[in-house]
C-alpha cells in the first residue's frame, strides 16, 4: 500500500511538531539536571571554603605561644643591641701587643 504525497505532507507537520516538543522536553530535563548539579557544586564549594577558613584560624594556644616566641625574639634583639652598643674595648689593641713566650 502506497501513501499518496498529499497524505505524507499532511502528516509531516504533526511529526515535526512532535519531534520539536520532544526535543524541547529533553532540553528542559537536561537544563534542570544541570541546574541541580550546579546547586550541589555551589553548596560543596561553600562547605569547602568554610572548612578552609576554619583551618586558617589558629587555635588560642597557638596564638599565645607565637606571642611568647615573638617577645623572646624582641628580648634577644634588645640584648644584642645593648651588647653591641656597650661593647667593651678589646683587651689587645693590636697584634704587636700580644706577649709571646721567649725561647730561652
C-alpha atoms as one frame of an Amber mdcrd trajectory, in Angstrom:
protein
   0.000   0.000   0.000   1.430   3.273  -1.084   0.755   6.608   0.635  -0.200
   9.481  -1.519   2.090  12.548  -1.444  -0.778  14.629  -0.087  -1.231  12.305
   2.889   2.537  12.352   3.628   2.634  16.159   3.579  -0.395  16.308   5.845
   1.349  14.066   8.427   4.710  15.825   8.260   3.804  18.950  10.285   2.382
  16.837  13.117   5.505  14.662  13.140   7.807  17.673  13.117   5.794  19.314
  15.882   6.047  16.139  17.979   9.826  15.979  17.468  10.212  19.650  18.375
   8.126  19.147  21.517  10.104  16.041  22.454  13.426  17.835  21.913  12.201
  20.798  23.975  11.253  18.421  26.805  14.658  16.732  26.627  16.386  20.114
  26.743  14.262  21.186  29.710  15.162  17.983  31.581  18.851  18.464  30.768
  18.772  22.098  31.914  17.021  21.055  35.126  19.603  18.324  35.795  22.453
  20.759  35.112  20.877  23.344  37.408  20.597  20.801  40.209  24.219  19.766
  39.674  25.290  23.424  39.782  23.445  23.962  43.075  25.128  20.869  44.539
  28.571  22.042  43.405  27.970  25.526  44.828  26.982  24.004  48.172  30.100
  21.809  48.204  32.264  24.825  47.344  30.740  26.848  50.192  31.358  23.977
  52.614  34.970  23.640  51.467  35.537  27.405  51.780  34.114  27.339  55.305
  36.330  24.409  56.232  39.390  26.150  54.780  38.647  29.370  56.666  38.228
  27.422  59.915  41.570  25.713  59.376  43.205  29.067  58.651  42.252  30.364
  62.100  44.917  29.345  64.609  43.973  27.989  67.998  44.233  30.344  71.018
  47.077  28.243  72.456  48.988  28.603  69.189  48.492  32.366  69.232  49.700
  32.619  72.833  52.741  30.507  72.025  53.559  32.630  68.987  53.191  35.811
  71.046  55.588  34.371  73.607  58.116  33.497  70.906  57.808  36.994  69.459
  58.509  38.540  72.874  61.531  36.294  73.331  62.874  37.338  69.947  62.401
  41.004  70.807  64.217  40.468  74.108  67.095  38.737  72.306  67.346  41.548
  69.758  67.329  44.097  72.554  70.097  42.243  74.405  72.142  42.057  71.205
  71.726  45.798  70.644  72.806  46.532  74.219  75.803  44.208  73.836  76.928
  45.836  70.591  76.486  49.418  71.780  78.233  48.898  75.118  80.871  46.536
  73.828  83.981  46.644  75.988  87.186  47.833  74.394  89.344  44.992  73.125
  91.800  43.532  75.582  94.558  43.801  72.996  94.857  46.953  70.904  96.948
  45.412  68.172  98.681  42.179  67.321 102.016  43.691  68.395 100.785  43.918
  71.979 100.387  40.158  72.297 103.132  38.804  74.587 104.910  35.755  73.242
 106.882  33.433  75.470 110.563  33.723  74.780 112.531  30.712  73.748 115.103
  30.750  76.480
